[in-house]
Amino acid sequence: MPFHYCSFLSTGRQNIHSIVVLYCDTKHTLWPLITPCLLQDSRFSSKTLKRTRKFVIDGLEVSVTTSKIIGDDEKKDEEMRFLRRQELRDLRLLQKEEHRAQALLNTKLDAQKEQMQRRFDQEMNAKKKFYDTELESLEKHQKQTIEKMETDHAIKLRDETKRIRSEQDRDYNKFLDQMKRNKKEEQNFLSAQKNHLDTTLKRIISENKREISETERQCLNKKQNLVRDREATIWDLDEKNLHEKHQLLKQQLKDQYFLQRHQLLKKHEKEQEQMQCYNQRMIELLKARQQQEKGRLPKIQRSEGKTRMVMFKKSLRINSTGSTSEDREKIKQFAQQEDKRQKAERLHQQQKHEHQMRDMVGQCEGNVRELQQLQNEKCHLLIENETQRLKSLDEQHNHHLKEWREQLKPRKKALEEELTQRKREQEVFFKMSENSECLSPSSPNKLTKFLPYSESSTT
């Protein structure tokens, strides 16, 4: 009797059903015999989670216990959610560490800026104080020198006047002894003596003025050189401060990006570790599922084999037309076909598991490569950003330095014009002083004191 056999194996979320359909040919009509081979109940692949909560109501302790049945898929989902929460928790801790390290670095950088500014202010104030002290000392020394010269000149002028008057008195007495009763010649003699005295005193006063003028010129040159040195030192300090500030900002920017690279590498290591754990978890889950399927397959095959054999023997008894030996031969052939089919199923399962494992390993390796590519792109972008920031910082510094040097030119020109104007005013003052000669320096009430040039009077 011809017969046809077909097997359907379907796998659901929580149970497995196997249905065997055996077709018998009776009067050219196919009629099915359907028998369930194995019903895998969900309780074999699920667990019960119990939670007990205790409350105190009106002084009495009340406990409430809740039960929840968790299947394999729900258990896996719960494990994955737990692992994901753990990963997020680790990332949040890492982010807090990054914020803390960034705050410490910002505090350090601000302290460096304040320290550099204090050092620059101290150096600038020290230089200004040094040159102010030098100018004050020079002016004080100049005043003392002029006063001493004026005193020496007054003493010299007085002594010279006494000497000349003494000589003239002696000459006048001799003249009177020789020229008695000649009034006209006496007056001429006195007039000549007075002219000689005035001429001598004018010469001495003029020499004193020239000496004081030369001393004033030398002092003015020294003061102007000090002013030039003072301004040049201030300008050098300003330029030095610009360079040091630029170098500090550049180094601070490098420190910030070094910290960012270090934090990024730590984050990448954590991501790689999490990816490795995730891939390992997926491979372990796949191995566990395959092991479970591999362990279930022999039971399913034995159950199906028994059911098929029973159904086949029933069909033989119903439609038996031959002898017992023929039935035994058919049963033997059927058993051999079942062995071949079961071996083919096992081989197919093994090949399917190997294919699944290859796919899973390839997927894991692809995830790792994709993560590494993304991390490399982040590192490359960070390096590009650092290079661009450093280049922008250099350009900004060069622009500020150029502007500062452009502003320095008119400052130097204004300083030189001011110093030249002071020197010109001093020369005018000295020329006026030399031209203002005393008409009768021998007069006892005439002032012969020379007034020195003062810069404050011209400003």
URGI-V130716 format. One record per pair of residues at least 12 apart in sequence whose C-alpha atoms are under 10 Angstrom apart, sorted by sequence separation. I is the first residue (numbers start at 0). J is the second residue. D is the distance in Angstrom with one decimal. If there is no record, write none. Layout:
i=I j=J d=D
i=I j=J d=D
//
This chain:
i=6 j=18 d=6.4
i=7 j=19 d=6.7
i=19 j=31 d=9.5
i=20 j=32 d=5.8
i=21 j=33 d=7.0
i=51 j=63 d=5.5
i=52 j=64 d=6.3
i=5 j=18 d=9.1
i=6 j=19 d=5.1
i=7 j=20 d=8.2
i=19 j=32 d=8.0
i=20 j=33 d=5.1
i=21 j=34 d=9.0
i=50 j=63 d=8.1
i=51 j=64 d=4.2
i=52 j=65 d=8.4
i=175 j=188 d=10.0
i=5 j=19 d=6.7
i=6 j=20 d=6.3
i=19 j=33 d=6.0
i=20 j=34 d=7.3
i=50 j=64 d=5.5
i=51 j=65 d=6.4
i=171 j=185 d=8.5
i=174 j=188 d=8.3
i=312 j=326 d=8.6
i=315 j=329 d=8.9
i=4 j=19 d=8.0
i=5 j=20 d=5.6
i=6 j=21 d=8.7
i=18 j=33 d=6.8
i=19 j=34 d=6.0
i=20 j=35 d=9.5
i=49 j=64 d=6.7
i=50 j=65 d=5.3
i=51 j=66 d=8.9
i=312 j=327 d=9.7
i=315 j=330 d=9.0
i=4 j=20 d=6.4
i=5 j=21 d=6.7
i=18 j=34 d=6.3
i=19 j=35 d=6.9
i=49 j=65 d=5.6
i=50 j=66 d=6.5
i=433 j=449 d=9.7
i=3 j=20 d=8.7
i=4 j=21 d=5.1
i=5 j=22 d=8.3
i=17 j=34 d=8.8
i=18 j=35 d=5.2
i=19 j=36 d=7.1
i=48 j=65 d=8.1
i=49 j=66 d=4.4
i=50 j=67 d=8.5
i=171 j=188 d=7.8
i=312 j=329 d=9.5
i=432 j=449 d=8.1
i=3 j=21 d=6.3
i=4 j=22 d=6.4
i=17 j=35 d=6.2
i=18 j=36 d=6.1
i=47 j=65 d=10.0
i=48 j=66 d=5.5
i=49 j=67 d=6.4
i=170 j=188 d=9.5
i=171 j=189 d=7.7
i=311 j=329 d=9.4
i=312 j=330 d=7.5
i=432 j=450 d=8.3
i=2 j=21 d=7.6
i=3 j=22 d=5.2
i=4 j=23 d=9.1
i=16 j=35 d=7.4
i=17 j=36 d=5.5
i=18 j=37 d=8.2
i=47 j=66 d=6.4
i=48 j=67 d=5.0
i=49 j=68 d=8.7
i=311 j=330 d=7.9
i=432 j=451 d=9.4
i=2 j=22 d=5.9
i=3 j=23 d=6.9
i=16 j=36 d=7.5
i=17 j=37 d=5.9
i=18 j=38 d=9.8
i=47 j=67 d=5.5
i=48 j=68 d=6.1
i=432 j=452 d=9.7
i=1 j=22 d=9.2
i=2 j=23 d=5.2
i=3 j=24 d=8.3
i=16 j=37 d=6.0
i=17 j=38 d=7.5
i=46 j=67 d=8.3
i=47 j=68 d=4.3
i=48 j=69 d=6.8
i=167 j=188 d=9.9
i=168 j=189 d=9.8
i=171 j=192 d=8.8
i=429 j=450 d=9.8
i=1 j=23 d=7.3
i=2 j=24 d=6.2
i=15 j=37 d=7.5
i=16 j=38 d=5.5
i=17 j=39 d=9.5
i=46 j=68 d=5.6
i=47 j=69 d=5.9
i=167 j=189 d=8.8
i=170 j=192 d=9.3
i=308 j=330 d=7.9
i=311 j=333 d=8.3
i=429 j=451 d=8.7
i=0 j=23 d=8.2
i=1 j=24 d=6.4
i=2 j=25 d=9.7
i=14 j=37 d=9.7
i=15 j=38 d=6.2
i=16 j=39 d=7.0
i=45 j=68 d=6.6
i=46 j=69 d=5.1
i=47 j=70 d=8.5
i=428 j=451 d=9.2
i=429 j=452 d=7.6
i=0 j=24 d=7.3
i=1 j=25 d=9.4
i=14 j=38 d=7.0
i=15 j=39 d=5.3
i=16 j=40 d=9.7
i=45 j=69 d=5.4
i=46 j=70 d=6.2
i=168 j=192 d=9.4
i=428 j=452 d=7.0
i=0 j=25 d=8.9
i=14 j=39 d=5.0
i=15 j=40 d=8.0
i=44 j=69 d=8.8
i=45 j=70 d=4.0
i=46 j=71 d=8.0
i=167 j=192 d=6.6
i=308 j=333 d=7.9
i=428 j=453 d=9.6
i=3 j=29 d=9.2
i=13 j=39 d=8.1
i=14 j=40 d=5.7
i=15 j=41 d=9.1
i=42 j=68 d=8.9
i=44 j=70 d=6.1
i=45 j=71 d=5.8
i=166 j=192 d=9.8
i=167 j=193 d=9.0
i=307 j=333 d=9.2
i=308 j=334 d=7.7
i=425 j=451 d=9.7
i=426 j=452 d=9.3
i=2 j=29 d=9.2
i=4 j=31 d=9.9
i=13 j=40 d=7.5
i=14 j=41 d=5.6
i=42 j=69 d=9.6
i=43 j=70 d=9.2
i=44 j=71 d=6.0
i=45 j=72 d=8.9
i=46 j=73 d=9.8
i=307 j=334 d=9.5
i=425 j=452 d=6.5
i=3 j=31 d=9.8
i=13 j=41 d=5.1
i=14 j=42 d=9.1
i=42 j=70 d=8.2
i=43 j=71 d=9.8
i=44 j=72 d=9.3
i=45 j=73 d=8.9
i=46 j=74 d=8.4
i=164 j=192 d=8.7
i=167 j=195 d=9.6
i=424 j=452 d=9.2
i=425 j=453 d=8.2
i=12 j=41 d=8.9
i=13 j=42 d=8.5
i=14 j=43 d=8.9
i=41 j=70 d=7.7
i=45 j=74 d=8.3
i=163 j=192 d=9.0
i=164 j=193 d=9.2
i=167 j=196 d=9.0
i=308 j=337 d=9.1
i=425 j=454 d=8.0
i=428 j=457 d=9.9
i=13 j=43 d=8.9
i=14 j=44 d=8.3
i=41 j=71 d=9.4
i=163 j=193 d=10.0
i=304 j=334 d=8.4
i=307 j=337 d=8.8
i=424 j=454 d=8.8
i=13 j=44 d=6.9
i=12 j=44 d=9.8
i=13 j=45 d=8.2
i=163 j=195 d=8.9
i=164 j=196 d=7.8
i=421 j=453 d=9.9
i=422 j=454 d=9.3
i=425 j=457 d=8.7
i=163 j=196 d=6.8
i=304 j=337 d=7.0
i=421 j=454 d=7.1
i=424 j=457 d=7.3
i=303 j=337 d=9.6
i=304 j=338 d=8.9
i=421 j=455 d=10.0
i=424 j=458 d=10.0
i=160 j=196 d=7.5
i=163 j=199 d=9.0
i=421 j=457 d=7.4
i=159 j=196 d=9.4
i=160 j=197 d=9.5
i=163 j=200 d=9.8
i=300 j=337 d=9.2
i=304 j=341 d=8.8
i=420 j=457 d=9.5
i=421 j=458 d=8.3
i=300 j=338 d=9.6
i=303 j=341 d=9.9
i=420 j=458 d=10.0
i=160 j=199 d=8.8
i=159 j=199 d=8.8
i=160 j=200 d=7.4
i=300 j=340 d=9.6
i=301 j=341 d=9.2
i=159 j=200 d=8.1
i=300 j=341 d=6.7
i=417 j=458 d=9.8
i=300 j=342 d=9.9
i=156 j=199 d=9.7
i=157 j=200 d=9.5
i=156 j=200 d=7.1
i=159 j=203 d=9.1
i=297 j=341 d=8.7
i=300 j=344 d=9.0
i=156 j=201 d=9.9
i=296 j=341 d=9.2
i=300 j=345 d=9.6
i=156 j=203 d=7.1
i=155 j=203 d=8.8
i=156 j=204 d=7.8
i=296 j=344 d=8.7
i=297 j=345 d=8.7
i=296 j=345 d=7.7
i=152 j=203 d=8.5
i=153 j=204 d=9.2
i=156 j=207 d=9.5
i=152 j=204 d=8.1
i=155 j=207 d=9.9
i=293 j=345 d=8.3
i=296 j=348 d=8.9
i=152 j=206 d=9.6
i=153 j=207 d=9.4
i=152 j=207 d=6.5
i=293 j=348 d=7.8
i=151 j=207 d=9.6
i=152 j=208 d=9.5
i=292 j=348 d=8.6
i=293 j=349 d=8.4
i=13 j=70 d=7.2
i=12 j=70 d=8.8
i=13 j=71 d=7.8
i=149 j=207 d=8.1
i=12 j=71 d=8.6
i=13 j=72 d=8.5
i=148 j=207 d=8.3
i=149 j=208 d=9.4
i=152 j=211 d=9.9
i=289 j=348 d=9.0
i=293 j=352 d=9.2
i=12 j=72 d=7.6
i=289 j=349 d=9.1
i=292 j=352 d=9.5
i=148 j=210 d=8.7
i=149 j=211 d=8.3
i=289 j=351 d=9.5
i=290 j=352 d=9.4
i=148 j=211 d=7.4
i=289 j=352 d=6.5
i=288 j=352 d=9.7
i=289 j=353 d=9.6
i=145 j=210 d=9.8
i=146 j=211 d=9.9
i=145 j=211 d=6.8
i=148 j=214 d=9.7
i=286 j=352 d=8.7
i=289 j=355 d=9.2
i=144 j=211 d=9.2
i=145 j=212 d=9.7
i=285 j=352 d=8.9
i=289 j=356 d=9.4
i=145 j=214 d=7.9
i=286 j=355 d=9.7
i=144 j=214 d=8.5
i=145 j=215 d=8.2
i=285 j=355 d=8.2
i=286 j=356 d=8.1
i=144 j=215 d=9.7
i=285 j=356 d=7.5
i=141 j=214 d=8.3
i=142 j=215 d=9.6
i=282 j=355 d=9.9
i=141 j=215 d=7.7
i=282 j=356 d=7.6
i=285 j=359 d=8.2
i=141 j=217 d=9.6
i=142 j=218 d=9.9
i=141 j=218 d=6.6
i=282 j=359 d=6.9
i=140 j=218 d=9.2
i=141 j=219 d=9.4
i=281 j=359 d=7.8
i=282 j=360 d=7.6
i=281 j=360 d=9.4
i=138 j=218 d=7.9
i=137 j=218 d=7.5
i=138 j=219 d=9.2
i=278 j=359 d=8.6
i=279 j=360 d=9.6
i=282 j=363 d=8.7
i=137 j=219 d=9.6
i=278 j=360 d=8.3
i=281 j=363 d=8.6
i=138 j=221 d=9.9
i=137 j=221 d=8.1
i=138 j=222 d=8.1
i=278 j=362 d=8.8
i=279 j=363 d=8.6
i=137 j=222 d=7.2
i=278 j=363 d=5.6
i=277 j=363 d=8.8
i=278 j=364 d=8.6
i=134 j=221 d=9.0
i=135 j=222 d=9.5
i=134 j=222 d=6.4
i=137 j=225 d=9.6
i=275 j=363 d=8.4
i=278 j=366 d=8.5
i=133 j=222 d=8.8
i=134 j=223 d=9.4
i=274 j=363 d=8.5
i=275 j=364 d=9.7
i=278 j=367 d=8.9
i=134 j=225 d=7.0
i=275 j=366 d=9.5
i=130 j=222 d=10.0
i=133 j=225 d=7.8
i=134 j=226 d=8.2
i=274 j=366 d=7.8
i=275 j=367 d=8.0
i=133 j=226 d=9.9
i=274 j=367 d=7.1
i=131 j=225 d=9.1
i=130 j=225 d=7.0
i=131 j=226 d=9.1
i=134 j=229 d=10.0
i=130 j=226 d=7.8
i=271 j=367 d=7.6
i=274 j=370 d=8.4
i=270 j=367 d=9.9
i=130 j=228 d=8.3
i=131 j=229 d=8.6
i=130 j=229 d=6.1
i=271 j=370 d=7.7
i=129 j=229 d=8.9
i=130 j=230 d=9.6
i=270 j=370 d=8.3
i=271 j=371 d=8.3
i=128 j=229 d=9.9
i=270 j=371 d=9.7
i=127 j=229 d=7.1
i=130 j=232 d=9.7
i=126 j=229 d=7.7
i=127 j=230 d=9.1
i=267 j=370 d=8.9
i=271 j=374 d=9.7
i=267 j=371 d=8.6
i=270 j=374 d=9.4
i=127 j=232 d=8.9
i=126 j=232 d=7.6
i=127 j=233 d=7.9
i=267 j=373 d=9.9
i=268 j=374 d=9.9
i=126 j=233 d=7.7
i=267 j=374 d=6.7
i=266 j=374 d=9.6
i=267 j=375 d=9.6
i=123 j=232 d=8.9
i=124 j=233 d=9.7
i=123 j=233 d=7.0
i=126 j=236 d=9.4
i=264 j=374 d=8.8
i=267 j=377 d=9.9
i=122 j=233 d=9.8
i=263 j=374 d=8.7
i=267 j=378 d=9.9
i=123 j=236 d=7.1
i=122 j=236 d=8.3
i=123 j=237 d=8.8
i=263 j=377 d=8.5
i=264 j=378 d=8.5
i=263 j=378 d=7.8
i=120 j=236 d=10.0
i=119 j=236 d=8.0
i=260 j=377 d=9.8
i=119 j=237 d=8.9
i=260 j=378 d=7.4
i=263 j=381 d=9.4
i=259 j=378 d=9.8
i=119 j=239 d=9.4
i=120 j=240 d=10.0
i=119 j=240 d=7.0
i=260 j=381 d=7.6
i=118 j=240 d=10.0
i=259 j=381 d=8.4
i=260 j=382 d=8.6
i=116 j=240 d=8.7
i=119 j=243 d=9.8
i=115 j=240 d=8.8
i=256 j=381 d=7.9
i=257 j=382 d=9.9
i=256 j=382 d=8.3
i=115 j=243 d=8.5
i=116 j=244 d=8.9
i=256 j=384 d=9.2
i=257 j=385 d=9.5
i=115 j=244 d=7.9
i=256 j=385 d=6.7
i=255 j=385 d=9.5
i=112 j=244 d=8.1
i=115 j=247 d=8.8
i=253 j=385 d=7.7
i=252 j=385 d=8.1
i=253 j=386 d=9.7
i=112 j=247 d=7.9
i=253 j=388 d=9.7
i=111 j=247 d=8.2
i=112 j=248 d=8.6
i=252 j=388 d=8.2
i=253 j=389 d=8.3
i=111 j=248 d=9.8
i=252 j=389 d=7.6
i=108 j=247 d=9.0
i=112 j=251 d=9.7
i=249 j=388 d=9.2
i=250 j=389 d=9.6
i=108 j=248 d=8.9
i=111 j=251 d=9.2
i=249 j=389 d=6.8
i=252 j=392 d=9.3
i=248 j=389 d=9.5
i=249 j=390 d=9.8
i=108 j=250 d=9.7
i=109 j=251 d=9.7
i=108 j=251 d=6.6
i=249 j=392 d=7.2
i=107 j=251 d=9.5
i=108 j=252 d=9.5
i=248 j=392 d=8.3
i=249 j=393 d=8.3
i=105 j=251 d=9.2
i=108 j=254 d=9.2
i=246 j=392 d=9.8
i=104 j=251 d=9.1
i=108 j=255 d=9.4
i=245 j=392 d=7.9
i=246 j=393 d=9.5
i=245 j=393 d=7.9
i=104 j=254 d=8.3
i=105 j=255 d=8.5
i=245 j=395 d=9.3
i=246 j=396 d=9.7
i=104 j=255 d=7.5
i=245 j=396 d=6.5
i=244 j=396 d=9.3
i=245 j=397 d=9.6
i=101 j=255 d=7.9
i=104 j=258 d=8.5
i=242 j=396 d=8.1
i=241 j=396 d=8.0
i=242 j=397 d=9.7
i=241 j=397 d=10.0
i=101 j=258 d=7.7
i=100 j=258 d=8.1
i=101 j=259 d=8.6
i=241 j=399 d=8.6
i=242 j=400 d=8.7
i=100 j=259 d=9.8
i=241 j=400 d=7.4
i=97 j=258 d=8.8
i=101 j=262 d=9.8
i=97 j=259 d=8.5
i=100 j=262 d=9.2
i=238 j=400 d=7.8
i=241 j=403 d=9.5
i=97 j=261 d=9.7
i=97 j=262 d=6.6
i=238 j=403 d=8.3
i=96 j=262 d=9.0
i=97 j=263 d=9.4
i=237 j=403 d=9.2
i=238 j=404 d=8.9
i=94 j=262 d=9.0
i=97 j=265 d=9.8
i=93 j=262 d=8.6
i=97 j=266 d=9.7
i=234 j=403 d=9.8
i=234 j=404 d=9.6
i=93 j=265 d=8.4
i=94 j=266 d=8.8
i=93 j=266 d=7.4
i=234 j=407 d=8.2
i=90 j=266 d=7.9
i=93 j=269 d=8.9
i=89 j=266 d=10.0
i=234 j=411 d=10.0
i=90 j=269 d=8.0
i=89 j=269 d=8.3
i=90 j=270 d=8.8
i=230 j=410 d=9.6
i=231 j=411 d=9.1
i=89 j=270 d=10.0
i=230 j=411 d=8.7
i=86 j=269 d=8.9
i=86 j=270 d=8.8
i=89 j=273 d=9.7
i=227 j=411 d=9.1
i=230 j=414 d=8.9
i=86 j=272 d=9.9
i=86 j=273 d=7.0
i=227 j=414 d=8.2
i=85 j=273 d=9.8
i=226 j=414 d=9.0
i=227 j=415 d=8.6
i=83 j=273 d=9.3
i=82 j=273 d=9.3
i=223 j=414 d=9.9
i=227 j=418 d=9.3
i=223 j=415 d=9.4
i=226 j=418 d=9.1
i=82 j=276 d=9.3
i=83 j=277 d=9.4
i=223 j=417 d=10.0
i=224 j=418 d=9.6
i=82 j=277 d=8.6
i=223 j=418 d=6.7
i=222 j=418 d=9.8
i=223 j=419 d=9.5
i=79 j=277 d=9.0
i=82 j=280 d=9.9
i=220 j=418 d=9.3
i=223 j=421 d=9.4
i=219 j=418 d=9.4
i=223 j=422 d=9.3
i=79 j=280 d=9.1
i=79 j=281 d=9.9
i=219 j=421 d=8.8
i=220 j=422 d=8.5
i=219 j=422 d=7.6
i=216 j=422 d=8.1
i=219 j=425 d=8.9
i=75 j=284 d=8.6
i=216 j=425 d=8.0
i=215 j=425 d=8.6
i=216 j=426 d=8.6
i=212 j=425 d=9.0
i=216 j=429 d=9.7
i=212 j=426 d=8.8
i=215 j=429 d=9.5
i=212 j=428 d=9.6
i=213 j=429 d=9.6
i=212 j=429 d=6.5
i=211 j=429 d=9.5
i=212 j=430 d=9.5
i=209 j=429 d=8.5
i=212 j=432 d=9.5
i=208 j=429 d=8.4
i=209 j=430 d=10.0
i=212 j=433 d=9.4
i=209 j=432 d=9.8
i=208 j=432 d=7.9
i=209 j=433 d=7.9
i=208 j=433 d=6.9
i=205 j=432 d=9.6
i=206 j=433 d=9.8
i=205 j=433 d=6.9
i=204 j=433 d=9.4
i=205 j=434 d=9.5
i=205 j=436 d=8.3
i=204 j=436 d=8.7
i=204 j=437 d=9.2
i=219 j=452 d=9.6
i=219 j=453 d=9.6
i=201 j=436 d=7.5
i=219 j=454 d=8.7
i=201 j=437 d=7.6
i=204 j=440 d=8.8
i=215 j=451 d=7.4
i=216 j=452 d=9.3
i=200 j=437 d=9.7
i=201 j=438 d=9.0
i=212 j=449 d=9.7
i=214 j=451 d=9.8
i=215 j=452 d=7.1
i=201 j=439 d=8.7
i=211 j=449 d=8.2
i=215 j=453 d=9.1
i=200 j=439 d=9.2
i=201 j=440 d=6.7
i=211 j=450 d=9.4
i=212 j=451 d=7.7
i=197 j=437 d=9.3
i=200 j=440 d=6.3
i=201 j=441 d=9.0
i=207 j=447 d=10.0
i=208 j=448 d=9.3
i=211 j=451 d=7.4
i=212 j=452 d=8.2
i=197 j=438 d=8.4
i=198 j=439 d=9.2
i=199 j=440 d=9.3
i=200 j=441 d=7.2
i=207 j=448 d=9.6
i=208 j=449 d=6.7
i=211 j=452 d=9.5
i=197 j=439 d=6.3
i=198 j=440 d=8.6
i=199 j=441 d=9.5
i=207 j=449 d=8.2
i=208 j=450 d=9.2
i=196 j=439 d=9.4
i=197 j=440 d=5.8
i=198 j=441 d=9.3
i=204 j=447 d=7.2
i=208 j=451 d=9.1
i=196 j=440 d=8.4
i=197 j=441 d=5.7
i=204 j=448 d=8.8
i=205 j=449 d=9.9
i=194 j=439 d=9.1
i=196 j=441 d=6.7
i=197 j=442 d=8.9
i=204 j=449 d=8.6
i=193 j=439 d=9.2
i=195 j=441 d=10.0
i=201 j=447 d=9.5
i=194 j=441 d=9.2
i=200 j=447 d=9.6
i=193 j=441 d=7.7
i=193 j=442 d=9.9
i=39 j=299 d=9.9
i=37 j=298 d=9.3
i=38 j=299 d=9.9
i=37 j=299 d=7.1
i=36 j=299 d=8.1
i=37 j=300 d=9.9
i=36 j=300 d=9.6
i=36 j=301 d=9.9
i=37 j=302 d=7.1
i=36 j=302 d=6.4
i=37 j=303 d=7.8
i=36 j=303 d=5.8
i=35 j=303 d=9.2
i=36 j=304 d=9.2
i=36 j=305 d=9.0
i=37 j=306 d=9.7
i=36 j=306 d=6.5
i=35 j=306 d=8.8
i=36 j=307 d=8.9
i=34 j=306 d=8.1
i=34 j=307 d=9.4
i=34 j=310 d=8.9
i=33 j=310 d=9.7
i=164 j=441 d=9.8
i=32 j=310 d=8.5
i=160 j=440 d=9.9
i=160 j=441 d=7.7
i=17 j=299 d=8.3
i=32 j=314 d=9.9
i=16 j=299 d=9.9
i=15 j=299 d=9.7
i=19 j=303 d=7.9
i=17 j=302 d=9.8
i=18 j=303 d=8.9
i=17 j=303 d=8.0
i=21 j=307 d=8.5
i=19 j=306 d=8.3
i=20 j=307 d=9.3
i=19 j=307 d=7.5
i=23 j=311 d=9.9
i=21 j=310 d=7.7
i=20 j=310 d=9.7
i=21 j=311 d=8.2
i=19 j=310 d=9.4
i=23 j=314 d=7.3
i=156 j=447 d=8.9
i=22 j=314 d=9.3
i=23 j=315 d=9.9
i=21 j=314 d=8.9
i=25 j=318 d=8.5
i=23 j=317 d=9.7
i=24 j=318 d=9.2
i=153 j=447 d=7.8
i=23 j=318 d=8.7
i=152 j=447 d=9.4
i=153 j=448 d=7.4
i=152 j=448 d=8.6
i=153 j=449 d=9.8
i=6 j=303 d=9.5
i=152 j=449 d=9.5
i=149 j=447 d=9.6
i=150 j=448 d=9.0
i=149 j=448 d=6.9
i=149 j=449 d=7.1
i=148 j=449 d=9.9
i=149 j=450 d=9.1
i=149 j=451 d=9.6
i=4 j=307 d=9.3
i=146 j=449 d=9.8
i=145 j=449 d=9.4
i=146 j=450 d=9.9
i=145 j=450 d=9.3
i=146 j=451 d=9.2
i=145 j=451 d=7.4
i=4 j=311 d=9.8
i=2 j=311 d=9.3
i=142 j=451 d=8.8
i=142 j=453 d=9.9
i=2 j=314 d=8.9
i=0 j=314 d=9.3
i=0 j=315 d=8.3
i=138 j=453 d=9.9
i=1 j=318 d=9.8
i=0 j=318 d=6.8
i=0 j=319 d=7.8
i=0 j=320 d=8.0
i=0 j=321 d=9.7
//
